[in-house]
Amino acid sequence: MLRMDRVHVIRHKVLIEGHGIRQVAAEMEVCRNTVRKYLRESMPRQQQLRRRSRPVWEQIEPRLLELLAEWEPRTALKQRLTAARLHQQLMSEGYRVSASLLRSYLREGRRQRQEVYIPLIHRPGAEAQVDFFEVVVEVDGEWLKAWEFLLRLMYSGREFAWLYERCDQLAFLDGHVRAFAYLDGVVRRCIYDNLKPAGRRIVGGQRVLSERFLALVSHYLFEPDFTRIGEGHDKGGVESRGKAIRLQHLTPIPCGDSLTEVSQALLRQLEQAFSTRRSADGSSTSELWAAEQAQLLPLPTALFEVSRVAPVEVSSQSLVRVEGAWYSVPARWARLQATAYIGVDQVRIVCLDESVTHLRVGFGQRRVLYRHYLSELARKPKAVRQVAPELVAELGEPWGAVWRLLSAAHGERAAARVLAPLVGAVGEHGEDKVARALEAALGEQRIGLLDVITPEPQASPAITVPSALAGFVIEAGKAADYDHLLLAEGDAHE
């Protein structure tokens, strides 16, 4: 069959220019019947090709199907069946077949088994897709691995992203709380893949939700929906967008003083990118977002509590172990039972109707505040000497200047003996009062415990005297006025 441009030339020469069929056939190097055929119809119907008989293949195909049925259960991802291996086996059994034919057969089989995707329709406020993505950021000059939580509304494309140090259930729950607050509404359905923070286990193809995630669902009243097992592309919208964010907004590696600062910068970039985006039909993002925001469920009046509660025991060192990390608490809590409220970034420990909050640290790490041990340090100068740099850094100035002055003048051992009672005075008189006394002592180049523990003089209260007694003057008594009594007593003894 000729190309369409040659067909056009043939028809033009005969029908427009008036050349004869014999002349056009000679010029175009085709037969006259071909010219007549293209004059009758510009696009001749394709001829139906008859199916050729394949006697060799008909002999080979049954054995090939037997090999596939026998060998496929005994394959792995990196040890799969190939056309070369099948060709080798068939040739060893006496069959004569080309390897290219086997490759074509396997290729066609894969094509027929491949899934056909259905174009879906996304409606305002109906669904959002959620996932975590591993990223690298620079925090305080150090590179660290972080996790990007991404919730994407599928109708308008509005998205919320936040970075977390861990990909655990607390980050998962906190991401939802932040996302719904950012959107000022709750989407009706959230789609997940096989995320462990959401599903505790899979029973018969159905997810059994974890207790905390079920509490989140009940609080916000949205529907959790899960993709098919092993088919993460069922939520391809968030998958592709998460990778795009990593390349478009987190490359080169962003830096900041904290993950919160990097997350806020990322969120601002996403807002700017969203404001300039347009849909395939030309609609602006503001129109799409306005339509979707009107369909979101309202936020609950109460805020969802993300923290996880765990009973803990205070050790003899006044330390509490929470998820493999150690945190200090006041020394008076030693050997008592306490309760830990574990959040994304903080751990709050409650005991004796008091609470202490620490920044959360990783497994095996410690976070110790030595102001929790002031009463014990007052009695242990050697311990003061050992933790003095950390202690004075925590208490701030003028404690650092006092320690340096004492150490330079008397050495660390004697300096610790002076610093220990000063530390103990903090618990009795308060940190501010002791700090003021130390500043005054530093101004006079002297450090004395008496300046700290001596209470400030209190003003005498005013006494109101009745007017009838105001005119009386009472002289103060003197010891000499009673000497005559001593003389009288001496005469009596004689």
NULO-21331 format. One record per residue (C-alpha): x, y, z; residue number from 1. Coordinates in nm, 4 decimals. Example, Ala and Ser with C-alpha at 12.3 -4.5 7.8 and 13.67 -1.06 7.14 Angstrom:
2
- 1.2300:-0.4500:0.7800:1
- 1.3670:-0.1060:0.7140:2
***
This chain:
494
- 0.0000:0.0000:0.0000:1
- 0.1363:0.3409:-0.0993:2
- 0.2003:0.6230:0.1400:3
- -0.0677:0.8908:0.1582:4
- 0.1575:1.1552:0.0008:5
- 0.2058:0.9385:-0.3152:6
- -0.1687:0.8697:-0.3275:7
- -0.2274:1.2453:-0.3184:8
- 0.0120:1.2998:-0.6135:9
- -0.1542:1.0284:-0.8211:10
- -0.5041:1.1666:-0.7666:11
- -0.3911:1.5242:-0.8292:12
- -0.2151:1.4420:-1.1588:13
- -0.5165:1.2579:-1.3002:14
- -0.8128:1.4501:-1.1562:15
- -0.6713:1.8036:-1.1457:16
- -0.3893:1.8180:-1.4005:17
- -0.5646:1.5898:-1.6523:18
- -0.2808:1.3421:-1.7169:19
- -0.3639:0.9954:-1.8425:20
- -0.3513:0.6845:-1.6319:21
- -0.0727:0.5296:-1.8456:22
- 0.1440:0.8428:-1.8136:23
- 0.0905:0.8735:-1.4351:24
- 0.1644:0.5044:-1.3830:25
- 0.4921:0.5392:-1.5717:26
- 0.5930:0.8537:-1.3828:27
- 0.5065:0.7117:-1.0401:28
- 0.6456:0.3669:-1.1218:29
- 0.3256:0.1840:-1.0326:30
- 0.0928:-0.0307:-1.2380:31
- -0.2177:0.1137:-1.4045:32
- -0.4480:-0.0955:-1.1828:33
- -0.2956:0.0752:-0.8788:34
- -0.3708:0.4162:-1.0300:35
- -0.7297:0.3121:-1.1036:36
- -0.7679:0.1791:-0.7444:37
- -0.6626:0.5100:-0.5873:38
- -0.8863:0.7015:-0.8230:39
- -1.1874:0.5030:-0.6991:40
- -1.1148:0.5647:-0.3298:41
- -0.8499:0.7778:-0.1671:42
- -0.8047:0.5413:0.1307:43
- -0.8504:0.1818:0.0113:44
- -0.9569:-0.0712:0.2674:45
- -0.6783:-0.2782:0.4083:46
- -0.6748:-0.6343:0.2958:47
- -0.7644:-0.8931:0.5547:48
- -0.4606:-1.1079:0.6047:49
- -0.5337:-1.4759:0.6280:50
- -0.3977:-1.6548:0.9300:51
- -0.1071:-1.8687:0.8284:52
- -0.0730:-2.2193:0.9550:53
- 0.2054:-2.2742:1.2098:54
- 0.2677:-2.6455:1.2280:55
- 0.6005:-2.6178:1.4176:56
- 0.4561:-2.3837:1.6765:57
- 0.1541:-2.6071:1.7252:58
- 0.3920:-2.8853:1.8248:59
- 0.6026:-2.6678:2.0567:60
- 0.3292:-2.4685:2.2345:61
- 0.1874:-2.7569:2.4491:62
- 0.5349:-2.8401:2.5805:63
- 0.6105:-2.4722:2.6389:64
- 0.2924:-2.4328:2.8459:65
- 0.3910:-2.7386:3.0504:66
- 0.7338:-2.5879:3.1247:67
- 0.5807:-2.2566:3.2287:68
- 0.3323:-2.4264:3.4620:69
- 0.6085:-2.6391:3.6153:70
- 0.8813:-2.3760:3.6510:71
- 0.6981:-2.0520:3.7359:72
- 0.6199:-2.1578:4.0981:73
- 0.9941:-2.2163:4.1417:74
- 1.1102:-1.8695:4.0414:75
- 1.1988:-1.5525:4.2317:76
- 1.2232:-1.1848:4.1439:77
- 1.5905:-1.2112:4.0459:78
- 1.5660:-1.5711:3.9210:79
- 1.2815:-1.5434:3.6729:80
- 1.2139:-1.7383:3.3538:81
- 1.3709:-1.5983:3.0388:82
- 1.3317:-1.6827:2.6713:83
- 1.6956:-1.7945:2.6599:84
- 1.6419:-2.0505:2.9384:85
- 1.3255:-2.1870:2.7774:86
- 1.4972:-2.2005:2.4395:87
- 1.7837:-2.3968:2.5950:88
- 1.5432:-2.6488:2.7491:89
- 1.3374:-2.6966:2.4321:90
- 1.6470:-2.7433:2.2157:91
- 1.7764:-3.0058:2.4602:92
- 1.4482:-3.1938:2.4171:93
- 1.4826:-3.1972:2.0392:94
- 1.2476:-2.9100:1.9451:95
- 1.3577:-2.6694:1.6746:96
- 1.2433:-2.3179:1.7573:97
- 1.4026:-1.9748:1.7455:98
- 1.4722:-1.7739:2.0594:99
- 1.3112:-1.4657:1.9024:100
- 0.9819:-1.6509:1.8710:101
- 0.9903:-1.7408:2.2392:102
- 1.0700:-1.3795:2.3308:103
- 0.7705:-1.2597:2.1313:104
- 0.5501:-1.5183:2.3011:105
- 0.6601:-1.4156:2.6534:106
- 0.6295:-1.0448:2.5674:107
- 0.2729:-1.0919:2.4467:108
- 0.1881:-1.2910:2.7588:109
- 0.3168:-1.0095:2.9821:110
- 0.1186:-0.7545:2.7830:111
- -0.2028:-0.9501:2.8270:112
- -0.1436:-0.9897:3.2012:113
- -0.0703:-0.6221:3.2618:114
- -0.3353:-0.4234:3.4452:115
- -0.5524:-0.1719:3.2610:116
- -0.6010:0.1449:3.4641:117
- -0.9375:0.3179:3.4862:118
- -0.9569:0.6988:3.4577:119
- -1.1179:0.8107:3.7831:120
- -1.3309:1.1139:3.8682:121
- -1.2403:1.3182:4.1755:122
- -1.5152:1.5206:4.3405:123
- -1.4786:1.8235:4.5719:124
- -1.3990:1.7279:4.9308:125
- -1.4455:1.3588:4.8606:126
- -1.0973:1.2161:4.8971:127
- -0.7377:1.2757:4.9914:128
- -0.4336:1.0520:4.9527:129
- -0.1775:1.0198:5.2330:130
- 0.1755:0.8817:5.2480:131
- 0.5264:0.9213:5.3935:132
- 0.8404:0.9910:5.1867:133
- 1.2016:0.9638:5.2949:134
- 1.4033:1.2851:5.2491:135
- 1.7349:1.4337:5.3622:136
- 1.7583:1.7761:5.5277:137
- 2.0293:1.9769:5.7006:138
- 1.9487:2.0759:6.0591:139
- 2.1946:2.2837:6.2611:140
- 2.4729:2.2090:6.0137:141
- 2.4239:1.8314:6.0116:142
- 2.2587:1.6139:5.7469:143
- 1.9905:1.3820:5.8764:144
- 1.7218:1.1557:5.7358:145
- 1.3677:1.2836:5.7825:146
- 1.0202:1.1779:5.6767:147
- 0.7852:1.3939:5.4733:148
- 0.4187:1.3495:5.5651:149
- 0.2034:1.4455:5.2653:150
- -0.1751:1.4772:5.2465:151
- -0.3062:1.5741:4.9018:152
- -0.6636:1.6650:4.8099:153
- -0.7379:1.4983:4.4797:154
- -0.9907:1.7474:4.3379:155
- -0.8113:2.0793:4.3825:156
- -0.4579:1.9469:4.4287:157
- -0.4208:2.1382:4.7578:158
- -0.1591:1.9675:4.9714:159
- -0.0069:1.9763:5.3175:160
- 0.3459:1.8566:5.3934:161
- 0.5395:1.8423:5.7207:162
- 0.8753:1.6900:5.8125:163
- 0.9278:1.4506:6.1015:164
- 1.2320:1.2882:6.2539:165
- 1.0557:0.9519:6.2775:166
- 0.8073:0.7643:6.0637:167
- 0.6032:0.6357:6.3565:168
- 0.2421:0.6465:6.4659:169
- 0.2796:0.9743:6.6577:170
- 0.4094:1.1502:6.3440:171
- 0.1296:0.9877:6.1433:172
- -0.1392:1.1141:6.3820:173
- 0.0200:1.4570:6.4253:174
- 0.0365:1.4981:6.0480:175
- -0.3403:1.4494:6.0211:176
- -0.4097:1.6956:6.3024:177
- -0.1857:1.9604:6.1440:178
- -0.3232:1.8966:5.7945:179
- -0.6891:1.9300:5.8956:180
- -0.6116:2.2464:6.0936:181
- -0.4225:2.3875:5.7918:182
- -0.7127:2.3101:5.5563:183
- -0.9670:2.4298:5.8142:184
- -1.1777:2.1232:5.7435:185
- -1.1811:1.7453:5.7206:186
- -1.1854:1.5504:5.3957:187
- -1.4518:1.2801:5.3776:188
- -1.2208:0.9927:5.2799:189
- -0.8462:0.9358:5.3188:190
- -0.6677:0.6731:5.1101:191
- -0.3617:0.4858:5.2419:192
- -0.1438:0.1970:5.1382:193
- -0.0147:-0.0636:5.3839:194
- 0.1001:0.1873:5.6493:195
- 0.1768:0.0203:5.9828:196
- 0.0738:0.3269:6.1893:197
- -0.2782:0.2938:6.0449:198
- -0.3345:-0.0799:6.0210:199
- -0.2355:-0.3134:6.3002:200
- -0.2646:-0.6257:6.0869:201
- -0.4374:-0.7667:5.7783:202
- -0.7011:-1.0358:5.8219:203
- -0.8548:-1.1855:5.5093:204
- -0.7613:-0.8850:5.2990:205
- -0.9145:-0.6438:5.5533:206
- -0.7160:-0.4075:5.7758:207
- -0.7610:-0.4147:6.1504:208
- -0.7075:-0.0520:6.2530:209
- -0.4724:0.0347:6.5362:210
- -0.6368:0.1702:6.8485:211
- -0.4933:0.5219:6.8247:212
- -0.5728:0.5552:6.4532:213
- -0.9269:0.4373:6.5176:214
- -0.9537:0.7091:6.7829:215
- -0.8373:0.9670:6.5251:216
- -1.0951:0.8431:6.2728:217
- -1.3713:0.8609:6.5351:218
- -1.2654:1.2104:6.6376:219
- -1.2680:1.3614:6.2872:220
- -1.5330:1.1266:6.1385:221
- -1.3623:1.0597:5.8059:222
- -1.3543:0.7270:5.6236:223
- -1.0198:0.5425:5.6084:224
- -0.9721:0.3622:5.2776:225
- -0.6833:0.1335:5.1850:226
- -0.5368:0.0390:4.8504:227
- -0.5127:-0.3202:4.7372:228
- -0.2345:-0.5147:4.9047:229
- 0.0871:-0.4655:4.7110:230
- -0.0741:-0.2123:4.4745:231
- 0.0558:0.1235:4.5968:232
- -0.0134:0.2806:4.2560:233
- -0.3826:0.2850:4.3522:234
- -0.2941:0.6194:4.5113:235
- -0.0721:0.7387:4.2308:236
- -0.1610:1.1040:4.2861:237
- 0.0225:1.1348:4.6175:238
- 0.2994:0.8985:4.5025:239
- 0.3944:1.1136:4.2039:240
- 0.3488:1.4398:4.3941:241
- 0.5655:1.3242:4.6850:242
- 0.8519:1.2471:4.4485:243
- 0.8001:1.5784:4.2680:244
- 0.8158:1.7730:4.5959:245
- 1.1415:1.5993:4.6794:246
- 1.2928:1.7091:4.3467:247
- 1.1326:2.0532:4.3081:248
- 1.1321:2.1878:4.6650:249
- 1.3820:1.9773:4.8632:250
- 1.6682:1.9912:4.6122:251
- 1.9294:2.1134:4.6884:252
- 1.9024:1.9837:5.0433:253
- 1.7261:2.2507:5.2535:254
- 1.8804:2.3701:5.5776:255
- 1.7510:2.5293:5.8968:256
- 1.7940:2.5437:6.2720:257
- 1.5193:2.2846:6.3256:258
- 1.2860:2.0532:6.1376:259
- 1.0014:2.2891:6.2198:260
- 1.1770:2.5759:6.0419:261
- 1.2452:2.3607:5.7340:262
- 0.8827:2.2383:5.7348:263
- 0.7447:2.5911:5.7488:264
- 0.9675:2.6971:5.4580:265
- 0.8507:2.3937:5.2573:266
- 0.4860:2.4740:5.3270:267
- 0.5329:2.8313:5.2045:268
- 0.6869:2.7044:4.8807:269
- 0.3959:2.4646:4.8266:270
- 0.1456:2.7463:4.8797:271
- 0.3241:2.9626:4.6241:272
- 0.3391:2.6785:4.3701:273
- -0.0295:2.5993:4.4227:274
- -0.1331:2.9619:4.3624:275
- 0.0284:2.9615:4.0160:276
- -0.1018:2.6217:3.9043:277
- -0.3947:2.5702:3.6677:278
- -0.6001:2.2607:3.5951:279
- -0.6186:2.0816:3.2597:280
- -0.9398:2.2642:3.1662:281
- -0.7885:2.6029:3.2495:282
- -0.9595:2.6529:3.5862:283
- -0.7615:2.8459:3.8442:284
- -0.6587:2.6827:4.1691:285
- -0.8534:2.9413:4.3681:286
- -1.1765:2.8301:4.1978:287
- -1.1029:2.4622:4.2565:288
- -1.0031:2.5206:4.6194:289
- -1.3122:2.7317:4.6889:290
- -1.5355:2.4545:4.5540:291
- -1.3537:2.1892:4.7562:292
- -1.3302:2.3842:5.0807:293
- -1.7077:2.4285:5.0824:294
- -1.7480:2.0486:5.0825:295
- -1.5069:1.9711:5.3676:296
- -1.6436:1.8473:5.6992:297
- -1.6165:2.0976:5.9873:298
- -1.3383:2.0632:6.2412:299
- -1.4332:1.9237:6.5854:300
- -1.4446:2.1771:6.8662:301
- -1.1962:1.9780:7.0763:302
- -0.8380:1.9179:6.9646:303
- -0.7286:1.5565:6.9211:304
- -0.4668:1.4502:7.1768:305
- -0.1788:1.3003:6.9827:306
- 0.0305:1.1958:7.2842:307
- 0.0584:0.8314:7.3812:308
- 0.0256:0.7515:7.7531:309
- 0.2676:0.5056:7.9171:310
- 0.3270:0.4182:8.2858:311
- 0.6934:0.4564:8.3876:312
- 0.9054:0.4051:8.6966:313
- 1.1531:0.6607:8.8337:314
- 1.4939:0.5036:8.8998:315
- 1.7264:0.5646:9.1938:316
- 1.9102:0.8150:8.9710:317
- 1.5821:1.0033:8.9270:318
- 1.5719:0.8999:8.5604:319
- 1.2759:0.7739:8.3592:320
- 1.3119:0.5453:8.0576:321
- 1.0702:0.6164:7.7719:322
- 1.1026:0.4153:7.4496:323
- 1.4684:0.3421:7.5131:324
- 1.5655:0.7015:7.6004:325
- 1.6347:0.8388:7.9487:326
- 1.4942:1.1636:8.0922:327
- 1.5657:1.3288:8.4272:328
- 1.2949:1.4255:8.6763:329
- 1.3120:1.6053:9.0165:330
- 1.5142:1.4112:9.2734:331
- 1.2175:1.3939:9.5122:332
- 1.0422:1.1635:9.2588:333
- 1.3102:0.8936:9.2910:334
- 1.1730:0.5365:9.3166:335
- 0.8118:0.6444:9.2529:336
- 0.5655:0.5543:8.9782:337
- 0.4967:0.8216:8.7130:338
- 0.3077:0.8656:8.3881:339
- 0.4679:0.9662:8.0566:340
- 0.2754:1.1467:7.7814:341
- 0.4793:1.0827:7.4658:342
- 0.4361:1.3364:7.1881:343
- 0.6030:1.3891:6.8522:344
- 0.8703:1.6301:6.9772:345
- 0.8214:1.6301:7.3544:346
- 0.7792:1.3937:7.6471:347
- 0.5779:1.5135:7.9482:348
- 0.6246:1.3196:8.2742:349
- 0.3721:1.3594:8.5566:350
- 0.4183:1.2599:8.9226:351
- 0.3055:1.3999:9.2599:352
- 0.0678:1.6405:9.0808:353
- 0.3690:1.7981:8.9085:354
- 0.4948:1.7678:8.5509:355
- 0.8272:1.7930:8.3700:356
- 0.8593:1.8363:7.9911:357
- 1.1611:1.7284:7.7857:358
- 1.2449:1.7472:7.4169:359
- 1.2224:1.3944:7.2790:360
- 1.5542:1.2219:7.2010:361
- 1.6468:0.9037:7.0203:362
- 1.6893:0.5494:7.1451:363
- 1.9775:0.5087:7.3914:364
- 2.0237:0.8840:7.4414:365
- 1.9837:1.0810:7.7648:366
- 1.8406:1.4216:7.8400:367
- 1.9391:1.5348:8.1901:368
- 1.8569:1.8696:8.3510:369
- 2.0816:1.9140:8.6549:370
- 1.8478:2.1655:8.8156:371
- 1.6418:1.8563:8.9031:372
- 1.9276:1.7514:9.1367:373
- 2.0046:2.0782:9.3198:374
- 1.9108:1.9441:9.6645:375
- 2.1396:1.6448:9.6164:376
- 2.4240:1.8440:9.4637:377
- 2.4256:2.0732:9.7701:378
- 2.5448:1.7749:9.9752:379
- 2.7851:1.6294:9.7162:380
- 3.0691:1.8665:9.6176:381
- 3.2468:1.5923:9.4216:382
- 2.9405:1.5461:9.2056:383
- 2.9244:1.9239:9.1568:384
- 3.2838:1.9202:9.0314:385
- 3.2056:1.6442:8.7830:386
- 2.8965:1.8085:8.6310:387
- 2.9929:2.1732:8.6842:388
- 3.0230:2.2711:8.3120:389
- 2.6783:2.1327:8.2319:390
- 2.5259:2.2710:8.5532:391
- 2.6471:2.6309:8.5133:392
- 2.5572:2.6271:8.1426:393
- 2.2048:2.5228:8.2355:394
- 2.1695:2.7818:8.5141:395
- 2.3156:3.0544:8.2925:396
- 2.4967:3.3646:8.4023:397
- 2.6292:3.4680:8.6486:398
- 2.6890:3.1032:8.7440:399
- 2.9411:3.0544:8.4635:400
- 3.1416:3.3596:8.5737:401
- 3.1327:3.2446:8.9387:402
- 3.2635:2.8991:8.8486:403
- 3.5417:3.0386:8.6326:404
- 3.6427:3.2881:8.9022:405
- 3.6486:3.0261:9.1798:406
- 3.8311:2.7703:8.9642:407
- 4.0976:3.0201:8.8624:408
- 4.1502:3.1368:9.2204:409
- 4.1309:2.8116:9.4185:410
- 4.1144:2.5203:9.1722:411
- 3.8147:2.3067:9.0771:412
- 3.8114:2.1021:9.3982:413
- 3.7815:2.4006:9.6298:414
- 3.5531:2.5785:9.3812:415
- 3.3124:2.2854:9.3916:416
- 3.3024:2.3024:9.7742:417
- 3.2000:2.6687:9.7545:418
- 2.9561:2.6142:9.4685:419
- 2.7720:2.3234:9.6348:420
- 2.6042:2.5278:9.9142:421
- 2.5331:2.8080:9.6657:422
- 2.3489:2.5536:9.4506:423
- 2.1577:2.4355:9.7563:424
- 2.0523:2.7932:9.8296:425
- 1.8655:2.7989:9.4965:426
- 1.6131:2.5481:9.6263:427
- 1.5554:2.7491:9.9435:428
- 1.5618:3.1079:9.8190:429
- 1.4856:3.0800:9.4492:430
- 1.7007:3.1042:9.1405:431
- 1.6432:3.4749:9.0768:432
- 1.7377:3.5867:9.4284:433
- 2.0549:3.3793:9.4323:434
- 2.1512:3.5087:9.0883:435
- 2.1132:3.8703:9.2069:436
- 2.3300:3.8009:9.5120:437
- 2.5973:3.6413:9.2954:438
- 2.5984:3.9407:9.0591:439
- 2.6445:4.1742:9.3535:440
- 2.9258:3.9601:9.4924:441
- 3.0963:3.9491:9.1544:442
- 3.0824:4.3271:9.1377:443
- 3.2814:4.3402:9.4633:444
- 3.5083:4.0493:9.3618:445
- 3.3888:3.8324:9.6514:446
- 3.1806:3.5194:9.6611:447
- 3.0326:3.4379:9.9996:448
- 2.7569:3.2066:10.1054:449
- 2.6393:3.4597:10.3652:450
- 2.5447:3.7060:10.0899:451
- 2.3052:3.4501:9.9522:452
- 2.1402:3.2965:10.2556:453
- 2.0957:3.6170:10.4626:454
- 1.7374:3.7269:10.4148:455
- 1.6727:4.0766:10.2963:456
- 1.5638:4.3133:10.5767:457
- 1.1920:4.3556:10.5985:458
- 1.0392:4.6988:10.6668:459
- 0.8711:4.7254:11.0080:460
- 0.4962:4.7560:10.9829:461
- 0.3524:5.0975:11.0759:462
- 0.1811:5.1160:11.4197:463
- -0.1211:5.3409:11.4645:464
- -0.1296:5.5130:11.8137:465
- -0.4665:5.6301:11.9524:466
- -0.4930:6.0089:11.9845:467
- -0.5553:5.9863:12.3635:468
- -0.2127:5.8261:12.4161:469
- -0.0223:6.0261:12.1579:470
- 0.0952:6.2829:12.4172:471
- 0.2580:6.0309:12.6536:472
- 0.6304:5.9788:12.6298:473
- 0.7767:5.6592:12.7683:474
- 1.1482:5.6599:12.8216:475
- 1.3397:5.3537:12.7283:476
- 1.4595:5.1463:13.0177:477
- 1.8300:5.1026:13.1054:478
- 2.0043:4.8248:13.2956:479
- 2.1485:5.0776:13.5449:480
- 1.7999:5.1622:13.6621:481
- 1.7848:4.8192:13.8280:482
- 2.1171:4.8281:14.0147:483
- 1.9476:4.9084:14.3422:484
- 1.7702:4.5783:14.3266:485
- 2.1006:4.3973:14.3093:486
- 2.2306:4.5873:14.6103:487
- 1.9172:4.5089:14.8111:488
- 1.9524:4.1422:14.7230:489
- 2.3149:4.1426:14.8390:490
- 2.2228:4.2955:15.1789:491
- 1.9586:4.0321:15.2253:492
- 2.2110:3.7550:15.1787:493
- 2.4401:3.9060:15.4334:494
***
